[in-house]
Amino acid sequence: MADINTLLDEIIQRYQPGGEFGKASLATLEQRKEKTLASQRQSLVSAGLSGTTIGAGLSSKFEQEVGSPFRLGVEEQRIGGLTQAMQAKAGFLERAEERKSRESIAQRGRISQEQMAYDSRYAAKEAAEEQTKVSAWEAHTARQRTEQEASFGGQLSNYGADYYGSGGDSGGGMGLVSTRAYQGTMEGGGGSQVASSQAAGGEGTTSMTIEFGGAGPRQANKTIQVPASALGSGPGGLKDAATYKQYVPWGWKTTG
């Protein structure tokens, strides 16, 4: 492409005024003029007319009949060649610009497609990571719920309904023992549990504040009721670890 442009520049320079085009033809014209005038002057001398005005007009006559038309023809060829060369250069530059523009558009299109593909892959990656996080949180919540339900299942079976005791279960057949359940709802670990307990024989209960300390969104503090017999110097102000586990849901803790 650069070679074609250089060649066109050289052609234009050749046809420019003062260029190389026509110089050889004009030189040939001058040689022809000298030979022709020399021959004509010799003829005049042979005819005895060398001192007349005829000899003085030979050069003007040659220029009028031969030189001027020839030079005019050369100039017309020079102008025509220069015009064609400049048109060729303009067409070449225009086509080169169009080709460059098409290549630029194609390049932008490829870049746009690559960007779209990258954005699509990035979005899919983010969605997959987010789904993984959601699945992990759901699994964690399910485990919490299962552990809490298992923990409170024993409490509900012991304190959640009226029952009759006899024999060894009720202390040697002491007769009818009635336990009336109370219910307190506590939010924690993505689940809801109902704890029911009231000590037999009308034992009093004590309010205790607990706060959520597990994973996930933080929950507001809650109040639970525990029988007075459950209090002591153990964890969280309760009698012992087993009692703490019995009354404080998994993921929660007493505030003092």
C-alpha positions as CSV (number, residue, x, y, z in Angstrom):
1,M,0.0,0.0,0.0
2,A,2.9,2.4,0.8
3,D,4.6,1.5,-2.5
4,I,1.5,2.4,-4.5
5,N,1.2,5.8,-2.7
6,T,4.9,6.5,-3.3
7,L,4.6,5.6,-7.0
8,L,1.6,7.9,-7.4
9,D,3.6,10.7,-5.8
10,E,6.5,10.1,-8.2
11,I,4.1,10.2,-11.2
12,I,2.5,13.5,-10.0
13,Q,6.0,15.0,-9.6
14,R,6.9,13.9,-13.1
15,Y,3.8,15.7,-14.6
16,Q,4.2,18.9,-12.4
17,P,5.4,22.0,-14.2
18,G,9.2,21.7,-14.4
19,G,9.0,18.0,-14.1
20,E,10.6,15.4,-16.3
21,F,7.7,14.9,-18.6
22,G,8.2,16.4,-22.1
23,K,11.8,17.4,-21.6
24,A,13.1,14.7,-24.0
25,S,10.5,15.6,-26.6
26,L,11.3,19.3,-26.4
27,A,15.0,18.6,-26.7
28,T,14.3,16.5,-29.9
29,L,12.2,19.5,-31.2
30,E,15.2,21.8,-30.8
31,Q,17.5,19.4,-32.6
32,R,15.0,19.1,-35.4
33,K,14.7,22.9,-35.5
34,E,18.4,23.4,-35.9
35,K,18.8,20.9,-38.7
36,T,15.8,22.3,-40.5
37,L,17.0,25.9,-40.3
38,A,20.5,24.9,-41.3
39,S,19.2,23.1,-44.4
40,Q,16.9,26.1,-45.3
41,R,19.8,28.6,-45.0
42,Q,22.0,26.4,-47.2
43,S,19.3,26.4,-49.8
44,L,19.1,30.2,-49.7
45,V,22.9,30.5,-50.0
46,S,22.8,28.2,-53.1
47,A,20.0,30.4,-54.5
48,G,21.9,33.6,-53.8
49,L,19.3,34.8,-51.3
50,S,21.3,34.6,-48.1
51,G,21.2,38.3,-47.5
52,T,17.5,38.8,-48.0
53,T,14.7,39.0,-45.4
54,I,13.7,35.5,-46.3
55,G,16.5,34.1,-44.2
56,A,15.5,36.2,-41.2
57,G,12.0,34.8,-41.1
58,L,13.0,31.1,-41.2
59,S,13.1,30.7,-37.4
60,S,9.7,32.4,-36.9
61,K,8.1,30.3,-39.6
62,F,9.4,27.1,-38.1
63,E,8.2,28.1,-34.7
64,Q,4.8,29.0,-36.0
65,E,4.3,25.9,-38.1
66,V,6.1,23.2,-36.1
67,G,7.4,24.4,-32.7
68,S,4.3,26.0,-31.2
69,P,1.9,23.2,-32.1
70,F,4.3,20.7,-30.8
71,R,4.9,22.4,-27.5
72,L,1.1,22.9,-27.1
73,G,0.6,19.2,-27.6
74,V,3.2,18.3,-25.0
75,E,1.6,20.7,-22.5
76,E,-1.8,19.2,-23.1
77,Q,-0.4,15.8,-22.5
78,R,1.4,17.0,-19.3
79,I,-1.8,18.5,-17.9
80,G,-3.9,15.4,-18.8
81,G,-1.3,13.1,-17.2
82,L,-1.1,15.3,-14.0
83,T,-4.9,15.3,-13.7
84,Q,-5.2,11.5,-14.1
85,A,-2.3,11.0,-11.6
86,M,-3.9,13.3,-9.0
87,Q,-7.3,11.6,-9.5
88,A,-5.7,8.2,-9.0
89,K,-4.0,9.5,-5.8
90,A,-7.3,10.9,-4.5
91,G,-9.1,7.6,-5.2
92,F,-6.4,5.6,-3.6
93,L,-6.5,7.7,-0.4
94,E,-10.3,7.5,-0.3
95,R,-10.2,3.7,-0.6
96,A,-7.5,3.5,2.0
97,E,-9.6,5.6,4.4
98,E,-12.7,3.5,3.8
99,R,-10.7,0.3,4.4
100,K,-9.3,1.8,7.6
101,S,-12.8,2.8,8.7
102,R,-14.1,-0.7,8.0
103,E,-11.2,-2.3,9.9
104,S,-11.8,0.1,12.8
105,I,-15.5,-0.7,12.9
106,A,-14.8,-4.4,12.7
107,Q,-12.2,-4.0,15.5
108,R,-14.7,-2.2,17.7
109,G,-17.3,-4.9,16.9
110,R,-14.8,-7.6,18.0
111,I,-14.0,-5.6,21.2
112,S,-17.7,-5.2,21.9
113,Q,-18.4,-8.9,21.4
114,E,-15.5,-9.8,23.7
115,Q,-16.7,-7.3,26.3
116,M,-20.2,-8.7,26.1
117,A,-18.9,-12.2,26.5
118,Y,-16.7,-11.2,29.5
119,D,-19.7,-9.4,31.1
120,S,-21.8,-12.5,30.6
121,R,-19.2,-14.8,32.1
122,Y,-18.7,-12.4,35.0
123,A,-22.5,-12.1,35.7
124,A,-22.8,-15.9,35.5
125,K,-19.9,-16.2,38.0
126,E,-21.4,-13.7,40.4
127,A,-24.8,-15.5,40.2
128,A,-23.1,-18.8,40.9
129,E,-21.2,-17.4,43.9
130,E,-24.4,-15.8,45.2
131,Q,-26.3,-19.1,44.8
132,T,-23.6,-20.9,46.6
133,K,-23.8,-18.4,49.5
134,V,-27.6,-18.7,49.6
135,S,-27.4,-22.5,49.6
136,A,-24.8,-22.4,52.3
137,W,-27.0,-20.1,54.4
138,E,-30.0,-22.2,53.8
139,A,-28.1,-25.4,54.9
140,H,-26.8,-23.6,57.9
141,T,-30.3,-22.4,58.8
142,A,-31.7,-25.9,58.3
143,R,-29.0,-27.3,60.7
144,Q,-29.8,-24.7,63.3
145,R,-33.5,-25.5,63.0
146,T,-32.9,-29.2,63.3
147,E,-30.7,-28.8,66.4
148,Q,-33.1,-26.4,68.0
149,E,-36.1,-28.7,67.4
150,A,-34.1,-31.6,68.8
151,S,-33.1,-29.6,71.8
152,F,-36.6,-28.4,72.5
153,G,-38.2,-31.7,71.7
154,G,-37.3,-33.1,75.1
155,Q,-38.6,-29.9,76.8
156,L,-41.9,-30.1,75.1
157,S,-42.3,-33.8,75.9
158,N,-41.6,-33.1,79.6
159,Y,-43.3,-29.8,80.1
160,G,-45.7,-29.3,77.2
161,A,-48.8,-31.2,78.3
162,D,-50.7,-32.5,81.3
163,Y,-49.8,-36.0,82.4
164,Y,-50.4,-38.5,85.2
165,G,-47.5,-40.1,87.0
166,S,-47.4,-43.3,88.9
167,G,-44.9,-45.7,90.4
168,G,-41.3,-44.9,90.0
169,D,-42.0,-42.1,87.3
170,S,-43.9,-40.0,89.8
171,G,-42.0,-40.8,93.0
172,G,-43.6,-44.0,94.4
173,G,-47.1,-43.5,93.2
174,M,-47.7,-40.1,94.7
175,G,-50.9,-39.9,92.7
176,L,-52.0,-37.3,90.1
177,V,-49.3,-34.7,89.2
178,S,-50.6,-31.9,86.9
179,T,-48.3,-29.7,84.9
180,R,-49.8,-26.9,82.8
181,A,-47.7,-25.7,79.9
182,Y,-46.8,-22.1,79.2
183,Q,-45.7,-21.0,75.7
184,G,-43.0,-18.4,74.8
185,T,-41.9,-17.8,71.2
186,M,-38.3,-17.1,70.5
187,E,-36.7,-16.1,67.1
188,G,-33.2,-17.4,66.5
189,G,-31.0,-19.1,63.9
190,G,-33.6,-18.8,61.2
191,G,-36.3,-20.7,63.1
192,S,-39.0,-20.4,65.7
193,Q,-39.3,-22.5,68.8
194,V,-42.0,-22.8,71.4
195,A,-40.8,-23.6,74.9
196,S,-43.3,-24.8,77.5
197,S,-42.6,-25.3,81.1
198,Q,-44.1,-24.7,84.5
199,A,-42.9,-26.5,87.6
200,A,-45.2,-29.0,89.3
201,G,-47.0,-28.0,92.5
202,G,-47.3,-24.3,91.6
203,E,-43.6,-23.5,91.5
204,G,-42.9,-19.8,90.6
205,T,-41.1,-18.7,87.4
206,T,-38.4,-16.1,86.8
207,S,-38.0,-13.9,83.7
208,M,-34.7,-14.0,82.0
209,T,-33.5,-11.8,79.1
210,I,-31.6,-13.5,76.2
211,E,-29.9,-12.1,73.1
212,F,-29.2,-13.7,69.7
213,G,-25.5,-14.4,69.3
214,G,-25.5,-16.8,66.3
215,A,-24.8,-16.4,62.6
216,G,-27.3,-14.6,60.3
217,P,-29.3,-11.4,60.8
218,R,-29.2,-10.2,64.5
219,Q,-32.5,-10.7,66.4
220,A,-33.9,-8.4,69.1
221,N,-33.5,-9.5,72.7
222,K,-36.2,-11.9,74.0
223,T,-37.5,-12.7,77.5
224,I,-38.0,-16.4,78.6
225,Q,-39.5,-17.8,81.7
226,V,-37.6,-20.4,83.8
227,P,-38.7,-22.0,87.1
228,A,-36.9,-20.8,90.2
229,S,-35.5,-24.3,90.8
230,A,-33.5,-23.9,87.5
231,L,-31.5,-20.9,88.8
232,G,-28.0,-21.3,90.2
233,S,-24.4,-20.5,89.8
234,G,-23.9,-22.4,86.5
235,P,-23.7,-20.9,83.0
236,G,-25.8,-17.9,82.3
237,G,-27.1,-17.8,86.0
238,L,-28.7,-21.2,85.7
239,K,-28.1,-24.3,87.7
240,D,-25.7,-26.2,85.3
241,A,-24.9,-26.7,81.6
242,A,-27.7,-29.1,81.0
243,T,-30.2,-26.7,82.5
244,Y,-28.8,-23.9,80.4
245,K,-29.1,-26.0,77.2
246,Q,-32.6,-26.9,78.3
247,Y,-34.0,-23.3,78.6
248,V,-31.7,-21.2,76.3
249,P,-32.1,-21.9,72.6
250,W,-29.1,-22.7,70.4
251,G,-27.6,-19.5,69.1
252,W,-28.9,-17.4,72.0
253,K,-27.2,-16.4,75.3
254,T,-28.3,-14.8,78.6
255,T,-27.5,-11.1,79.1
256,G,-26.8,-11.5,82.8
